[in-house]
C-alpha cells in the first residue's frame, strides 16, 4: 500500500512534465505564426525570387488649377492626365469658388475614370463672404482613383450667365504603378 502513493506521485510528476513540454512547443509554434523567426527563400539564377518594395512604390503627387468663370457661368479645368503605367490615388481635395453675391456654384465635382467608367465625385462646400464676394470653400479627405491615361477634371457651374468669378481646385495624393 505504501508503494501506491509513491506511484501516483511519480505518475503526477510525469504528466506535469508532459504538459509543460507541450506548452513549450505550442509557444514556439505561436512565435512562428507571428513572424518571430526569419524566413529563408532559396532560388537559383534561372528562377529568381521576384520582390518589390511596396513602401517605396508610392510617389507623392499634387496638382492645382485656377480657372476663371466666363460669362456662361461654367468652368472646367483639367488637373492632370494620369501617366501611362501609373494609377493616381487622390487623398485630399480643397479649394474655393469666388462669385458675385447671391450666386450659387451648384454642385462642384471632381471627375475621374476607373476601368473605363467616368464618375463624378461631388464636393460639399460652405459659404462665406470675403471682400464683398460670396466665397464657397471646400476641403475633403477622400480616396478616389484615376486610371492611366485618363484626365482628372474639376467642374463648377453657377447655372446662369453673367456670374463672372474665379476658383481654385487642389488635389493631393500619390501615384503608384498600375496593376
N, C-alpha and C positions, 0 to 999 in steps of 0.2 A: 504494500500500500504506500510505503514511503517513496517508492520509485515513481508512482503516478504523478504527484505534484511536480517533481523534477522534470518529468517527461512533458507535462503541459507547459511548464516554463520554457523549456527548450523549443517546443513547437511554436509558442507565442513569440519568442525571440526570432525564430526562423521566418515566421510570417511577417513580422515587423521589418526584418531585413529585406524581404522580397518587395514589400510595399514601398520602402524607401528607394530601392533600385528602380522600380517602375516610375515613381515620381520624378526621380532624377532624369531618366530617359525621356519622359514627357516634357520636361523643361527644355531639354536640348532640342527636341522636335519643334517646340513652340518658338525657340530662338531662330531656328532655320526658316520657319514660315514668315517671321517678321524681318527677314533680311539681315540678320546679325552676322552671318558668315558670308565671305566673299564668293562670287560666282566665277568660275573659270570657263571661258569659251575656247574651245580648241577648233582651229581651222587651218586650212592649207592655202598656199598661194593661188592654187587653181579654184578654190572655193572659199573666198574670203567672207568674213562676217561683216555685213554692212551695218554701219551705225550712223546716227545723225544726232547732232547736239540740238535738242529741241528748245532749249532756253535761248540759244543764240540765233534761232530761226526768225525771231520777231525783229522787225526793223521799225523803229518809231516813225510816225507819219503825222503831218498836219497840213491843212490847206485852208485858204480863205479866199473869199470873193466879195467885192463891194460894188454891186450894181446900183444904178440909179433907176427910179421908176420913170418910165416915159409917160407921155400923155395918156397912153392906153391904160395905165394903172396895173400892168402885169410885168413882173420881172422873172427872169430865169438866169441862172448862171451855172456854168459847168465848173464844179470844184476841182475835179480831177478825172482823168481817164486812167483806169487801173492798168498797170503794165502787164504785158504778156507773161505768163508763167507765175503770176502772183495773185493773191487774193487780199483785198483790203478789209480790215476789221475796224469799224468805226465805233469808238467807245464814248465819245462825247460830241455834242454839237451845241454851239452857242451863237448868239448874235442879236441883232436888233433891226427893227424897221422904223424909220423916222418919216412921219407923214404929216400933212396939214391936219389941224384939229378937226375931229369928227370923222376921220377916215377909218375904215375897217380893213385890216390886211387879209381878211378872210381866214383861211386855214393854211398858213405856211407849211411846206413839207420838204422833205429830203427824199429823192427818188434814187433807188439802187436796183441793180439787176442781179439775180442769183438763179442759176440753172435756166437761163432764158426767160425768166419771169421778172418783169419790171414791177416794182412795188413802191407805193407812196407811204412815207412814214411821217405822219402829221405831228406838228410841234405845238406844245402848249405855250402860250405867250401871255404876258401880263402887261397892262397899260400903265404908263407913267407920262407925265408932262415935263418936258425939258426944253428950255429956251423957247417956249411958246409953240412947241410941236408935240404931237402925240408920238410917243416912243413905245413901241411894243418890243419887249425883250424876252429872250428865252435861253435857257441853259438846261440841258438834259444829259444825264449819264445813261447810255444805251449800249446795245450791242447789235450792230447792223453790219451785214456782209455785202461785199460787192465783188463780182467775178472778174477775171482777167478780160481786158479789152473793153470793159463797159464804162459808161460815163456816170459819175455821181453828180446829180443835178439838184440845185436848190431852187425853190419856186415860192412866189407870193403873189397875191392878186387882190387889189382893192375893190375890184368889181365895178369900177366906174372910171370914166375918163377924167382927166384934169387933176388927178391925185399925184402930183409930182412929189417925189421923196427919194430917200436913199436907204440902203440896207447893207448889212454885213452878215455873212454866214461863215462860221469857222467850224471845221471838224478836226478831230484828232483821234488817233488810234495807232494801229500798227499794220505792217504788211508782212504776210507770210508766203512761203512758196505754195502755189496752187497744188491741190492733190491730183 
